[in-house]
Amino acid sequence: AIGKVGTCELLAQEYLDRWIQLPWPSNASWYRPAQRLFHTAGVFPIQRKIYQRWAAAYREAVQKMDFIAQWQPEGTFLDAYEQAFLDRELPKAIRGQFHSLEPVGAPWLRPLADLRWLVISPFCQTISTQLHKLTQLNIFHGVPAESLARIASTCRLLPCPQLPYMVPPRHRDWFHGLGEMQEAMNAVDFDVAIIGAGAWSIPLAAHAKKLGRIGLHLGGTINLLFGIRGGRFEDRGLYNEHWIRPLPSECPANHKLMENGAYW
């Protein structure tokens, strides 16, 4: 399993590692990291027991990772905590810089293109409209056209929910959603699960490993594989006429609440 620990997930773990955890005020209590998880990574509802249960499940999943990309700015507090967290939770895993999971022109795309893909994302409808354009996106450098055509015809898509404050959740809680997606993975034939699913991503990558497959957590950059534009990517000079915004059906009315439209 391959991936990274997101910043809000890391901050949520850091709070629980503190010697002193103040019960008040709310911006110094458990509520602050739990609210951040809800807003940025989709952990719901905002309850202390859910937060603590999520933290334990996340640590267990992280321990299954074989390669982890570190992406906190060097010399910062979060860099130091990320090092300590990874030293404790997965001391034997291979580590790399964050750009090692950057998909644009990545050398690992060529072997990846020979595998059967399962893509887990809240943008599956948009992805399905882009699969036939993979040769035109200027992302898959050096990947044979026949490999991309095979991906387009065989790729399986598993939608994950949008953030819970954007689209009312149909699951009881974050764990109910996780279990449903794991069951769906069990029923699909695939070689690699490519995942961009918020706080579900690392646990789903670990589940792929449990099934004897590869779990690859790319986070939001999964959209770059399929030529999907977003606020985070506007200044990177990647777009051509074949790139599109997410379809209206995958653009919640309040999507700009997430970093002014990070993925829209």
N, C-alpha and C positions, 0 to 999 in steps of 0.2 A: 504494500500500500504506500502511496506517495501523496504528499500534500504539504500544507502549511498551517500554522496556527494563526487565526485571524486576530487582529488587535483587540477587538472587544471581547473575544473569548479569552485572550491572554489576560486582559484586565480583570475579567470575572474570576479567573483562577487566582490572580494576585491578591484580590481582596480576601479570599478565603485562606490565604497563607499568612495573613497578618496576625501578629500576636494579639493585637487589640482591635476588636471589631465593634465600633460604637453603634448602639441601637438608635441613636438620634444625632443630629438632625437627619432627615432623609437623604440629603446629599452627601452624608458621610457614613451612611449605613449600607446594609445589603441591598437596599432598594435601588441605589444608583447603578451598580453593575448589572442588576437584574433588568432595570429599565433600558440600559444600553444594549443588552442582549436582545431584548424584545424589539427595539427599534432597528438595530443594524443587522442582527443575525436571525431573528424570528423565533426566539424562545418564548413560549407563552403557556399559561397566563403569567403575569408578574406576581408570583407568590414565592415566599421564602423557601417553602418545601420543594417547589419546582426548580428553583435556582440551585439549591443544594444537591438535589437528585441529578439535575443536568450536569453539574460540575463533576460528580463522581462518574457518571456515564461517559463524559467527554474524556476524562483522564484515562479511563479504561480503554477507550478507543484509540487515543493517542499512543498508548503503549504498543499498539499493533502496527504502527507505521514503520516502514523500512527505510524510507528517505523522507527527510523533512527539510523544507526550504525556510531559511531564517530571513526575515525581512524587516526587522526593527532597525531604525537608524543607529549606526555604530556610535558607541559612547553615551547613549541615553540610558535612562533608568529602565525603560522597557527592553532594551537590548540586554542589559545585565540580568533582568528577570527572565527573559526568554532563555538565555543561556542556562540559568539555574533550573528553570522548569524542565527544559529538555534534558539536562544532565541527570535530573532526578527520575523523570518519567520514561525516557527512552535512551539510556546511555550508549546503547550499541547501534543505534540507527545511524545511517549515513546522513550527513548534513551538507547543505549547499546554500548558495546565495539565492535570494528570491528570483533573480533573473533566470535561474536554471529552470523555472517553470513558466517562463515567458514563451507563449506558443508561436509568436511570429517568426517564421523561418527557423524554428528550433530543429536541431539535428534529430531529436527523438521522434519527430513527426513521421519520418519515413518508416521506421519499424512499427510505429503505432498504426499506420495506415494499412498494414497487413492483417490487423486484428479485427474481430467483430465488435462493434461499438454498441454500448448502451449509454445514452446520454441522459443525465438527470439534471433538469433545469426548470425554472418557472417560465422559460421562453420556448417551450417545445413547439408551439404552433409556428412561431417565427422561424425557428431552426428548420422545420420541415419544408418551409418555402425556399430556404437557402441551400439545401443539400445539393441541388443540381448545379449550383454556381461555384462549387469548391475550387475548381480549376481557375476561376476568374478573380479570386479575392486577393491574390498576391500574399498569401499566408503560407501555403504548403510548398516551400521552395524545394525543388529537387524530388518531389513526390510524383511518381508516374501517374499519368491521367487515368490509367485503368484502375489503379488502386483507389483513387478518389471516386471514380464511378462506382466501384464496388461498395465503398462506404455509403454513397448516396442511395444505393438500392437495398442495402442490408441493415443500415443503422436503425437501432431500436430507440424509442424515445419514452422516457418516464417523467411525466410532469411532476414537479414538486410545487407546493403551495407558494403563492406570493406572500410577502410579509403580512403578518396578521392584522396590522392597523391599516393596510391598504385594501385587502380583501377579507371579509369576515371568515374566520377559519371554520371549516367543517369538521375538524377533529376536536376531541375533548381537550387535548393539550399537545405539547410538542412531542411527547413520547408516543401518543396514539398515531400521530403522523409518521414518526420514524418507523414504528412497527408495520404500518401499512406499506410504506415504500420498501422495507426489507422483504416483506412477503411478495411484493411485485417483482423484486429482483430474483427471488427464488424461482419464479416461474418463467424466466427469460433465459435464452441461450445467448451468452456473450463471452468475450474474452477480456474486455476491459470496460469498466464503468468510468466514464468521464463526467465529473460531478462539479456543479456549481449550485449549491443548495443551502447557503447560509450555514448555520450551526449544525445542520444535519450532515454536512459534507464529510467531515472526518469519520463519524460513526458509519456512514454509508460506505466509505472507502474501506473501513475495517471489515464491514460485512462482506464486501466483495472478496476480500482476502480470505475470510472464513469459508466462502464458497469455492475457494481454489482459483479465483480469478484475480485480475489486477484492479485495484481501486486508484484512480487518479483524480485528486481534488485540485482543480484549477481555480475555484472561486469565480469571481466576476469575469476574469479573462477568458473563461470558456466561450463567451460571446464572440471573441475575436476569431475563433476557429470558423465561425459561420457568417462572418461579415455583418455583425449586428452592431450598429452604432450606439454610443452612449456618452453621457457627459464626461466620464472618466477618460475617455479616449479621444476627445475632440482635438487635442493639440499634438497628436502623435504622427500626423501625416500618413495615416494608414488607408484612408477611405478612397475608393474609386466609385464609379457609377453603379457597381453591383452591390454595394453595402446599403443596408436599409435600417430604419428605426424598427423597434418592436411593433408588431401588429397592434391595432387599436384594442383588440381583445385581450392583449397582455400589457396594456398601459392603464393601470388604475388611475382614477381621477386625481388622486393625491400623491402620485409617484414622485413629485418633486420634493416631498418631505425627506426622501432618502438622498442626502447630499445634492440637493437641487437637480435630481434626476440622474444619478450616477450611471444607471444602466438603460436609460431611455433617451 
